[in-house]
Amino acid sequence: MISSWPLRKLGEVCDIVKDKPPKFGGTKAYYATGAINNNGHLKPEYIEYSNRPSRADSYPQIHDIGFAKMKLTKKVFQVNSELSESIFSTGFCFLRVGKLLNSRYLFYFIFSEEFQSKKDFYAGSGIMGGIKNSDIANIEIPLPSLSEQKRIVKILDEVFEKTAKAQENTEKNLQNSRELFESYLQKVFTNTGKDWEEKRLKDIGQTQTGLTPATSNKKYYDNFIPFIKPADVDVSRDGAIRYDNEGLSSAGLRVGRKIKKNSVLMVCIGASIGKVGFSEVDVSCNQQINTLTPASGYNPKFFYYAFRTKDFFTKVIKNSSQATLPIINKSKWENLQVAFPKTIKEQDVAAEKLDMLLADTKKLEDNYEQKLIEIGEFKKSILKMAFTNLL
């Protein structure tokens, strides 16, 4: 820090809001941490409503600065008229500035890595840990004069407005590129003709459900063959499989099941049901994954794309048990029907076109995602400059 700017503890220049929400007869908006995104914007679909006081210990007013107390959760916002006098979960902390501190200057400080890294440190080693109010009060903030704070805020407001527009445009372009591929994919599988037919999966090739060897037996686990779990499937939205996460030994494979290369893997349970991957090497997998290894005369990659369609996903969901977690067993899954061209030549042509378009789409996505990373890094650097007297 620059020595010309004194450091003051947050507890000395602002108050940690601890107002208990009063009793009320009407309905009030209630915000859990999930109702605010990482840029401090509301997500209306997550807002709850209550006609009784909550457990929340804060009742913010306009201009207060709110932020999530949880570790690795960067949600920072300035309370506006829409949020004022709502009730919030105990996952938030609210700061109210005193006479020496500009509220917008405080907002940017809370948003900076300088503050966020200290928050994460004090939050402890647990992933879900939250910083205590006493630790928040002891974090130091560089404190130039109010006029200097206003000058810095003016610069940051202009910069963040421009980066917000750049980020919004980039996110739209990213979404458009994904939708373009999905549109073409759906078109291929809806414009079928007389040269197409339908068969059950079990009539196209070998279907299997994975199996997990006893984890208590360390001899079953090594690097003889990759052992795939749902999190390893479609790791980059192009069907790629992560092969180096965990593996089985030769003894483990004898207990488990071998899935030959050029097989299609689908997650068949839980929140990620329907996620599809394509394995280019021999693997084994756990029981949350069903697999299809097409027989000769079928293009395996074509069926990977068939599994990605909305029509096939709908079939999976309709045939799933919805008790606690959605799940489709092997018997129902292997009896699902899928449409395909009768000749492998037509399957090859369709798969090759989809491969090319997916590769181009992935390049676009990578470029847009890199730009989003660069925008985020630029915001970090400009904030660092702001609080080290370099603007």
N, C-alpha and C positions, 0 to 999 in steps of 0.2 A: 504494500500500500504506500501511497505518496504521503510523506510526513506532514505536508502542509494541510492535509485534511485530518482533523481529529477523528478518533474512533470513539463511538458511544454505543453502549449496550442498548439493544432494542427496548429492554424494560425501562430504560431511562428516557426514551424519546417517544414511546407510544405505549398504549395500554393493550393488554390481552383481554379481549371482550369476554366477560363471564356472566353477562346478564341472563338470568333465568327467563325463558319465554313465559309471558304472563298467561293466565287462563283466558280462553277466548271461546265465544259461542259459535263463530262462523267457521268456515273451512279455510285452512291455510296450506300453502304449498310446503312440502317437506322434501328436502334435498339430501340424499345420501351421496357419497363420493362418486358413485357411478353416474350421477345425473349431470356431472360437469366433465367436459373433456379436457385434454391436456393443454388446450389453449384458453381455458377459462370460459368456454362457451357452453350454454345449456344444451342438454339432449332431452327434449320434451318427453320422449317416450319413456324416460326413466323417472320422471317426476311423480311423486306420490302426493296424496292429499290427506289431511288429517283434520279432525274437529276436536282434537284433544292435545294438550301439551305433550311434547316428546321428551326423550332422554337428553336431547341436545342441551349443551350448556352455553350456547351462544345465540344471540338474537341481534344480528348485525343491522347497521344503518348505512345509508348512502355514504360512499367514499371509503368505508372500511375495506381493508385488504384481506381476502380470504385465501387459504391454501390448504391442501390436503396434508395431514400430518404423517401419513404412512410413508415408509421408506420406498424409494424408487418410484414415487408417484408425484409427477410434476404437474399439479393442477393449481393454477394461480389466477385469481380474478379480483377485480375491483367491484364492490357491490354497487349496483345501480338501482333505479326505482323499481325495477321488476323483481329484484331479489331482496330489497329492503324489507325488514320485519317478517321475512319468512323464517321457517325453522330449519335447522341443519343438523346433521348427525354429528356425533362426537368425533368423527374422523376429520373434521375441519377445525382450523384455528382462525380467529379473526383478530386483526390488529387495527387499532384506532390511533391515528397520529396525534401528537401534541403540537405545540407551537413551533418547534424547531424543525419539523419534518413535513415535507410535501408528500401527500398520499400517493401521487403517481410515481414519485421518486422511489418510495417504499415498494410500490408494486414491482417496478423493474428490478429492485434489489432482491426481492423475494424470488423473482423469476430467474435470477442469475445463477450460474454454477457456483459462485462464491457462497451463496446461502444454501442452495440445494445440496451441495456436497457436505456441508456442516450438518444440515438436517438429517441426511442419511447416516452420517457418523453417529450422531446422538441417538438415532432411532434404534441402534443396536444391531446385532448380528442376524436376528430373525427377519425373514423376507417381509412379513406383515407388521413389523415393529413400527411404532409411531413415536415421534419426538414429544417430550414432556414440555409443558408450558414453562417450567423453570429453566430448561435448557434454551428454549426459544428466547426468553428474556435476556440470557447471557450472551447471545450471539452479537458480535459487534458490527456496526454499519459505518462506513465512511460518511462523515457529515460535513459537507461544505456549507456555505451560506445558503439561505433560501433562494436568493436570486440565482446562484450557481445551480442549485437543484432544478429550478425552473428552466434554465438554459439547457441543461442535460436532458430533461424530460421532453422538451420541444424537439430536440434532435432525435431522440429515441422514438417518439411518437411518429415522426416522419419516416424513419427507417422501418419501423415495424409495420406501418401502413403499407409501404411498398412491398416488403417481404411477404406480407399476408396476401396481397394480390398475386404475387409470383407463386406462392405456395398453392393458392386456390386454383390458378390456371394449370399448374403442373399436376395437381391431383385430378383435375377434370380430364386432362390429356391421358393420364394413367388409366382412369376409369374407362375412357373412350376406347383406348387400345384393347383393353380386356373385353369390352362389349363387342368390338368388331370381330374378334376371334370367336366369341360365343355365338354371335349371330350367324357366322358362316358354318360353324359346327352344327347348329340346330338345322340349318338349311339343308346340309348334306343328308341328314337322317330323317327329314320330313318329306323331301322331294324324292320319294322312292317310286320305282316303277315295277313293271311286270318281271324285270330281271332280278328282283329282290325276293328273298324268302325269309321266313321266321323259323327259328328253332330254339329249343330250351338250351340253356348253358351246358347242361350235362351231355347234350347230344353234339356239342361243338368240340369238346375236349375234356380233359381231366379237371374235375373240381375238387378242391380240398379246403379244409379249415385248419388253421395252424394249431400248434400245441406247444405248451411251455414245459420243458423239462423241469424237474424239481429244482428250485433255486437253492435249496439247502445243500445240494450236491455240487460242490465246486468243480468236480471233474467234468461236468456237463458244459461248462462255459469256458470258451477260449476264442481263438480267431480262425478256426477251421472253415467256418461258413458264417456269413452275416445272419443275425437273428433280428428280424424286422418287427417293429411294434407300430401302432397307429401314428405316433409322432414322427416316424421315419418315412411315412408315405407322403408323396407329393410335397416335398419340402420346399420347392421353389415354383409351385403352381404350373409345372410343365410335366408332371408325372414322375419326376425324378425321385429315386429312392436313396435314402442315406444308408450307406452300407457299413460305415465304420463306427457306429454307435455301440453295438454289442454283438458278440458272436457266440457260436456254439463250438464245442470240441467235436471230434469225430464220434466220441461216445454220446455226446448230447444229441447229435443228429440221428443216431440210431434210435434214440428215445423219441425225438421230435419227428418233423416231417420235412422232406426235401421238396422245395418248389423249384422246378427247372427254369432256366433262363428263358426270356421271352414269354413271361407269364404276366397276367394282369392281376393286381392285388386291390381289393376293396375293403375298407374298414366297414364293419357290419354291426357296430354297437356304439352307443353313446352320442355325444354332441357332434362328433366328426363322422358320423355314419354317412356312407356314400363317397367318402374321399377315395380317390383312385390313383394308383401308381403303376408304373411299368418297370419290371425288373429285367435288366440286361445281363444279369449273372445269376447263377444258382444261389438260392437263399433258403432260409427257414423263417417261420413267422409264428406269432402267438395266436391264441384262439379268438382274438378279436378281429381277425382278418380272414376273409374267404378269398380263394384264388381260382383263376381259370388258366389252364395251360392248353391253348388251342392245338388240335391235332393238325397233321400235315394237310394241306389243302385249304387252310385258313390263314389269313394274315393276322398275327397276334396284335400288332399295333392298331389295326382297324378296330378291334374289339375294345382296346383301351379307350379309343375315342367314343365308341358306342356307349361305354359305361359312363362317360362324362356328360352325356346328354341329359336334358331335363326330363325327357320321357322315361329313361331308364331309372333315374333317381326317384321319380314319382312311383314307379313300380316297386322299388326297394322300400320306400316309406309305407306304401299301402299294404305291403306284406309283412311289415314289422310289427312286433309286439310293442305296445305303448304303455306297459305297466308302470315301470319306474324310469328306465332308460329305453330308448328305441333300440330294438335288436331284431335282426333277421337271421334265422338259423340256416345252416347249410342246405337242409332239405328244401326249404322254401326258395332260397336264393338260387340253387342250381336248376330249379324248375321255372325261373323267370325266362321269358322269351325275348330274343333280340333279333332285329332285322338286319340283313346284310345282302350284298350282291351275291348272286349265285356263283360267279366265276372269281377265282382268286386274283385274276388280272385286274378286274374292276376294284376289288378290295385294295390291291397294291396302289392303284392310281389314286384312290380316295385318301389312303393313309399317307402317301407321299405328299399330296397337296396340303393335307392338314399338318404334317410335320413341318413343311416349309413355312406355312403361315404361323404356326405356333412358335417357331424359332425366331421369325421376324417380330412377332408380338413380344416375345421374351426380351429381345434386344431393346425394343422401345420401352418396355417396363423397367428394365435395368437402368436405362438412361434417365427416365423420369424419377426413379427412386434415388439415383445418385444425386440428381438435382435437388431433391427434397433434403437429402443429407447435407448437401452443401449449403442450402438455405438455413438449416438448423445450426450448422457450424458457424455461419456468418453471424447469426443472431447471438450465439455464445460469445464470439470474439468482440462484437460491438458492445455487448454488456460489460465484458471484462475491461475494455477501454474506458467505458463510462465511469466505472467505479475505481479506476486507477488514475484518474485525472488526465486521460490521454485524448479526450474528445475536443 
